[in-house]
Amino acid sequence: MPPTYPDLALPEAPKLVDNLTHFARALRKAGLPVGPGRVMMAIEAVAAAGFTSRVDFYWTLHACFVNRPEERQVFAQVFRLFWRDPQYLEHMMSLMLPAIHGVQEEHAADAAAKRAAEALLDGMEPEAPEPAADSDDTQIDIDAAFTASQNEILRSLDFEQMSSAEIAQAKRMLARLKLPVKPLKTRRHRADVTGLQPDGRRTLRAAARSGGEIKSIARRSPTTRWPSLVVLCDISGSMASYSRMVLHFTHAVANTQGQGWAKTHAFTFGTRLTNITRHLRQRDVDSALAAAGAEAQDWQGGTRIGACLHDFNRDWSRRVLGQGAVVLLITDGLERGDPAQLAREMERLHLSCKRLIWLNPLLRFDGFAPKARGVKAMLPHVDTFRASHSIASLEALAEALSDPKDQGEKARLLAALAD
């Protein structure tokens, strides 16, 4: 059933077509793929079903404008603002005004609520209240020494709760993030006059050229190399808001020089596995992600983690996981397939790479517990289990990579799983 709203009268019938057109325009600005054909279909559907019943009117428009499960929340918020509760729109406008933290009670906006209000406001600036006529000229000075800047607030904000402007700013911040890594020592050596290990072969060769007399001891030191980074990103419907931001971050890592990664490989999976490595090599992030989205035909579809990992282990693991590769697995772990197959493929993936880091946006909830079958099957086979719902959580990846013993939330969740 749709959410309940105050009993307000619907717009008059002579203006219904204009109102439906404006409502569709707001949905499109909020992120729904609404075109002229959908608007005409909605007008015809409302003309056939009528608009005397609030529930019927809601579901009639829902059937015309919503195609995917993740679009329901945006539709419900825009419907609430446009048709049902004008006071809620005023509340969202007040949230955009500067406020002093601690003076008023803070309420976190629902998912997609800020984008819905932003689409309806269409760039309008909320008006600040005018001072009273009898007020004096007293000025209030605010000490902002201990207040948080906008960037600090944005770092900890959930990707799902961001408005369109905040998402654009977050993408610019992600483009500047760095993910440095330490080089790996190899069994090969190079000549080094300050090396700690003696080089017997070079010493004997030099002695042979001087009649067998050893004049000095040649020395050597081990060489280093950079590991590769492999990103496996879930693009199913439940991960759509987070996977886009993670792919922006992956593009920044793949195109930033001096971070130490030998190569960066990227794969997306939902109902099938797609290699988007060559698309992320483009310098322009919009062009790169547009090409990656065209390549991955299962965007915002179902989830078959076990089957997709099987395809990766069979077709790509030997090509990209050699020589100490680090794997970032971004998924919520909500598997619809066989958990036994998922456990087998996770174990094989863990054994094939140097380190397996699982980033799960569900860790944003304080009471998260490994109750889902997919999470239970995957958790024992990862080295690190961390969140990926905000910019701050992605920045924490640097700490996880610098500390080889870092496990994130894995130890706590394994203890909860044992109980």
C-alpha positions in Angstrom: 0.0 0.0 0.0 1.2 3.6 -0.6 2.2 5.7 2.4 -0.6 7.6 4.1 -0.8 11.4 3.7 -3.1 14.2 4.9 -6.5 14.3 3.3 -5.9 17.0 0.7 -8.0 17.7 -2.3 -6.5 16.7 -5.7 -6.0 19.4 -8.3 -9.1 20.2 -10.4 -9.7 18.2 -13.5 -9.2 21.1 -16.1 -5.6 21.5 -14.8 -4.9 17.8 -14.5 -3.0 17.5 -17.7 -0.7 20.4 -16.8 -0.2 18.9 -13.3 0.7 15.5 -14.7 3.2 17.0 -17.1 4.9 19.0 -14.3 4.8 15.9 -12.1 6.6 13.9 -14.8 9.1 16.6 -15.3 9.9 16.5 -11.5 10.3 12.7 -11.7 12.8 13.1 -14.6 14.8 15.6 -12.7 14.8 13.3 -9.7 16.4 10.5 -11.8 13.6 8.5 -13.3 13.7 7.8 -17.0 10.4 9.6 -17.9 9.8 10.6 -21.5 6.9 12.1 -23.5 5.5 8.6 -24.1 5.2 7.9 -20.4 3.4 11.2 -19.9 0.8 10.5 -22.6 0.3 7.0 -21.2 -0.2 8.4 -17.7 -2.8 10.9 -19.0 -4.7 8.2 -20.8 -4.5 5.9 -17.8 -5.9 8.5 -15.4 -8.6 9.4 -17.8 -9.6 5.7 -17.9 -9.2 5.0 -14.2 -10.4 8.4 -12.8 -8.9 10.2 -9.9 -11.6 10.1 -7.2 -9.7 7.5 -5.2 -6.3 8.4 -3.7 -5.0 4.9 -3.7 -6.1 4.2 -7.3 -4.6 7.4 -8.4 -1.3 6.6 -6.7 -1.0 3.1 -8.2 -2.1 4.3 -11.7 0.7 6.8 -11.9 3.1 4.2 -10.3 2.3 1.7 -13.0 3.0 4.3 -15.7 6.3 5.8 -14.3 8.0 3.1 -12.3 9.8 0.2 -13.9 12.4 -0.9 -11.4 12.2 -1.6 -7.6 14.8 1.1 -6.8 12.6 3.8 -8.4 9.7 3.2 -6.0 11.3 5.3 -3.2 11.9 8.3 -5.5 8.4 8.1 -6.9 6.9 7.9 -3.5 8.8 11.0 -2.3 8.0 13.1 -5.4 4.3 12.0 -5.2 4.2 13.0 -1.6 5.7 16.4 -2.2 3.7 17.2 -5.4 0.2 15.8 -4.7 -0.2 15.2 -1.0 1.7 17.2 1.5 2.8 20.8 0.6 3.9 21.3 4.2 6.6 18.6 3.7 8.0 20.6 0.7 8.3 23.6 3.0 10.1 21.4 5.5 12.6 20.3 2.8 13.1 24.0 1.8 13.9 24.8 5.5 16.5 22.1 5.6 18.4 23.8 2.8 18.7 27.0 4.9 21.8 27.5 7.0 21.2 26.4 10.6 23.1 26.3 13.8 23.7 22.8 14.9 22.4 22.1 18.4 19.8 24.8 18.4 17.1 22.8 16.6 16.3 19.1 16.4 17.9 17.4 13.4 16.1 14.9 11.3 17.8 12.8 8.6 16.1 13.0 5.3 14.6 9.8 3.9 16.2 8.1 1.0 15.7 10.2 -2.2 13.8 12.9 -0.3 16.4 15.6 -0.9 16.6 14.7 -4.6 12.8 14.9 -4.9 12.6 18.2 -3.2 15.4 19.6 -5.3 13.6 18.4 -8.5 10.4 20.2 -7.5 12.2 23.4 -6.3 13.9 23.5 -9.7 16.7 25.8 -8.6 14.6 28.1 -6.4 16.4 29.5 -3.4 14.4 29.3 -0.1 13.7 32.7 1.3 15.2 33.6 4.7 12.7 35.0 7.3 12.6 38.8 7.5 13.4 40.4 10.8 10.5 41.6 12.9 9.6 45.3 12.7 10.2 45.9 16.4 13.6 44.2 16.4 16.7 46.1 17.3 20.0 46.2 15.3 21.6 43.6 17.6 24.0 41.4 15.6 24.8 37.8 16.6 28.3 36.7 16.0 28.7 32.9 15.5 32.1 31.3 16.3 32.6 28.7 13.6 35.8 27.4 15.1 34.3 24.1 16.2 31.7 23.7 13.4 32.0 21.2 10.6 32.6 22.4 7.1 30.5 21.2 4.2 33.2 18.9 2.9 33.4 17.2 6.3 29.7 16.7 6.4 29.7 15.4 2.9 32.5 12.9 3.7 30.3 11.0 6.2 27.0 11.4 4.3 25.5 8.2 2.9 25.5 8.1 -0.9 21.8 7.2 -0.9 20.9 10.3 1.1 22.7 12.8 -1.2 21.0 15.3 -3.4 21.9 15.8 -7.0 24.3 18.7 -6.1 25.9 16.7 -3.3 26.4 13.7 -5.6 28.2 16.0 -8.1 30.4 17.4 -5.4 31.1 13.9 -4.0 32.2 12.8 -7.4 34.7 15.6 -7.6 36.0 14.6 -4.1 36.3 11.0 -5.2 38.3 12.0 -8.3 40.9 13.5 -5.9 41.2 10.4 -3.7 44.3 8.3 -3.7 44.7 4.7 -2.9 48.5 4.2 -2.4 50.0 0.7 -2.0 53.3 -0.5 -0.8 55.6 -2.4 -3.3 56.0 -6.2 -3.0 59.4 -7.8 -2.5 60.4 -10.4 -5.1 62.9 -13.3 -5.2 64.9 -11.5 -7.9 67.9 -9.3 -7.0 69.7 -6.4 -8.5 73.2 -5.1 -8.1 73.5 -2.7 -5.2 76.7 -1.4 -3.7 74.8 -0.7 -0.4 73.0 -4.0 -0.4 73.0 -6.3 2.6 73.4 -9.6 0.7 76.7 -10.7 -0.9 76.5 -11.5 -4.6 78.7 -14.6 -5.1 78.3 -14.8 -8.8 79.4 -11.3 -9.5 82.2 -11.6 -7.0 83.6 -14.7 -8.7 83.2 -13.3 -12.2 85.2 -10.2 -11.2 87.9 -12.4 -9.5 88.2 -14.5 -12.7 89.0 -11.4 -14.7 91.8 -10.4 -12.3 93.6 -13.8 -12.1 91.5 -15.3 -9.3 92.2 -12.5 -6.8 89.1 -11.3 -4.9 89.5 -7.6 -4.5 86.0 -6.7 -3.3 82.7 -8.4 -2.4 79.9 -7.5 -4.7 76.5 -7.0 -3.0 72.9 -7.1 -4.1 69.4 -6.2 -2.8 66.0 -7.7 -3.6 63.9 -6.0 -6.3 60.3 -4.8 -5.8 57.3 -4.6 -8.0 53.9 -3.1 -7.8 50.8 -5.3 -7.4 47.7 -5.1 -9.6 44.3 -3.9 -8.4 41.2 -5.9 -9.4 37.7 -4.4 -8.7 34.6 -6.6 -8.8 31.6 -4.3 -8.5 28.0 -5.4 -8.0 25.6 -3.4 -10.2 22.3 -5.1 -9.2 19.3 -3.1 -8.3 20.1 -3.0 -4.6 23.6 -1.7 -5.3 22.8 0.9 -8.0 23.4 4.1 -5.9 26.7 2.8 -4.4 28.2 1.1 -7.5 28.1 4.3 -9.5 30.1 6.1 -6.9 32.5 3.2 -6.5 33.1 3.1 -10.2 33.9 6.8 -10.1 36.5 6.1 -7.5 37.8 3.2 -9.5 38.2 5.4 -12.6 40.2 7.9 -10.5 42.5 5.2 -9.2 43.0 3.8 -12.7 43.9 7.2 -14.2 46.0 8.6 -11.4 49.8 8.3 -11.9 52.1 7.7 -9.0 49.9 5.5 -6.8 52.0 2.4 -7.4 49.4 0.0 -9.0 50.9 -1.9 -11.9 47.5 -2.4 -13.6 43.9 -1.8 -12.6 41.2 -4.2 -13.8 37.5 -3.6 -13.3 34.6 -6.0 -13.7 30.9 -5.6 -13.1 28.4 -8.3 -12.2 24.7 -8.7 -11.6 23.3 -11.5 -13.6 26.5 -11.9 -15.7 30.1 -10.8 -15.6 31.3 -7.9 -17.7 34.9 -6.7 -18.2 34.9 -2.9 -18.3 38.7 -2.4 -17.9 39.3 -0.8 -21.3 36.4 1.7 -20.8 37.9 3.0 -17.5 41.2 3.8 -19.3 39.5 6.8 -20.9 40.5 10.1 -19.3 37.0 11.6 -19.2 35.0 9.9 -16.4 31.6 10.6 -18.0 32.6 9.0 -21.3 34.2 6.1 -19.5 31.2 5.3 -17.3 28.8 5.8 -20.2 30.7 3.2 -22.3 30.9 0.9 -19.3 27.1 1.2 -18.8 26.5 0.4 -22.4 28.8 -2.7 -22.1 27.1 -4.0 -18.9 23.6 -4.9 -20.1 22.6 -6.2 -16.6 22.7 -2.8 -14.9 20.2 -2.6 -12.0 19.1 -6.2 -12.6 19.1 -9.3 -10.5 22.0 -10.8 -8.4 23.9 -14.0 -9.2 27.1 -13.6 -7.2 28.1 -17.3 -7.2 27.6 -17.8 -10.9 29.5 -14.5 -11.8 32.4 -15.4 -9.5 32.5 -18.8 -11.2 32.9 -17.1 -14.6 35.6 -14.8 -13.2 37.6 -17.7 -11.6 37.3 -19.8 -14.8 38.0 -17.1 -17.5 40.0 -14.3 -15.8 41.6 -15.3 -12.5 44.8 -16.6 -14.1 45.1 -13.5 -16.3 44.7 -10.8 -13.8 45.3 -12.3 -10.3 48.9 -13.3 -10.8 51.8 -11.8 -8.9 50.1 -10.6 -5.8 47.0 -8.9 -7.0 44.6 -7.2 -4.5 40.9 -7.7 -5.1 38.2 -5.3 -4.0 34.8 -7.0 -4.0 31.9 -4.5 -3.7 28.6 -6.1 -3.1 25.9 -6.4 -0.4 26.1 -10.2 -0.4 22.4 -10.7 -1.0 22.7 -13.8 -3.1 19.7 -15.5 -4.7 21.6 -18.6 -5.9 23.1 -21.6 -4.2 25.1 -20.5 -1.1 27.3 -23.6 -1.3 28.5 -22.6 -4.8 29.1 -19.0 -3.6 31.3 -20.4 -0.7 33.3 -22.5 -3.2 33.9 -19.6 -5.6 34.8 -17.3 -2.8 37.3 -19.7 -1.4 38.9 -20.1 -4.8 39.0 -16.4 -5.3 40.6 -15.9 -1.9 43.3 -18.5 -2.7 44.1 -16.9 -6.1 44.8 -13.4 -4.9 47.2 -11.9 -2.3 44.4 -10.1 -0.5 40.6 -10.0 -0.7 38.8 -6.9 0.6 35.0 -7.0 0.8 33.3 -3.6 0.8 29.6 -3.8 1.8 27.3 -0.7 2.0 25.1 -2.6 4.5 27.7 -1.9 7.2 26.3 1.6 7.4 23.7 0.2 9.8 24.9 -0.1 13.4 22.9 -3.3 14.0 24.1 -5.1 10.9 24.4 -8.9 11.5 25.4 -11.7 9.1 22.0 -13.2 8.8 21.7 -13.5 5.0 22.8 -16.8 3.5 25.1 -15.1 1.0 26.9 -13.1 3.7 27.4 -16.2 5.8 28.9 -18.0 2.9 31.3 -15.1 1.9 32.5 -13.8 5.2 34.9 -16.6 6.2 36.8 -16.2 2.9 37.7 -12.5 3.0 40.7 -10.8 4.6 39.0 -7.5 5.3 35.3 -6.6 5.7 34.6 -2.8 5.5 31.8 -0.4 4.6 31.5 1.5 1.3 28.6 3.8 1.8 30.4 7.2 2.0 33.5 9.0 1.0 35.0 8.5 4.4 34.6 4.7 4.1 36.4 4.7 0.8 39.2 6.9 2.3 39.6 4.2 5.0 40.7 1.8 2.3 44.2 3.3 2.4 44.5 2.3 6.1 43.3 -1.2 5.2 45.9 -1.6 2.5 48.7 -0.2 4.6 48.1 -2.6 7.4 48.3 -6.3 6.3 46.6 -7.4 9.5 43.6 -5.2 9.1 40.3 -7.1 9.2 37.8 -4.3 9.6 34.5 -5.7 10.9 35.3 -9.3 10.0 36.3 -10.5 13.5 33.3 -8.9 15.2 30.9 -10.5 12.6 32.5 -13.9 12.8 32.1 -13.8 16.6 28.4 -12.9 16.1 28.0 -15.7 13.5 29.5 -18.2 15.9 27.1 -17.2 18.6 
